[in-house]
Amino acid sequence: MDKKFRLRDGLSATLPPLLFGIGVIALWELWTIITKADPRLFPPPSDVANAFIEDPSLYIRNAKTTAIEMVLGFGVGAVVGIALGLLVTYSKPLRRAVYPWLVISQTIPIPAVAAVLVTWFGFSILPK
């Protein structure tokens, strides 16, 4: 009896996110067909799956590059963030000068910041 309830609880926890994910992928595929979106900018999921089947090494190489850039970015961000945080915490004049700007910066949407950073630095690991 206990096993039956665990199975039901497992399905009730797993099924909704799984169905939602399938629905999102189906709508994505449908949207690309209906709008005739440029596949270079917004490829349909079926094209992505076919490309993965044809050349999985491409995805593995790019996943490796992404992982390296992610770890480097996190490391640099953590070091700079902690250093600046300590400076702002222990320096009252610096805190009074910088803190209002930090608060204002939190009102800017992250996608807008991302677009500006891509424009400034480009897509490669080294800046333009």
ABEGO torsion letter per residue (X at the ends): XAAAAAAAAAAAAAAAAAAAAAAAAAAAAAAAAAAGBBAAABBBAAAAAAAAAABAAAAAAAAAAAAAAAAAAAAAAAAAAAAAAAAAAABAAAAAAAAAAAAAAAABBAAAAAAAAAAAAEABABBX
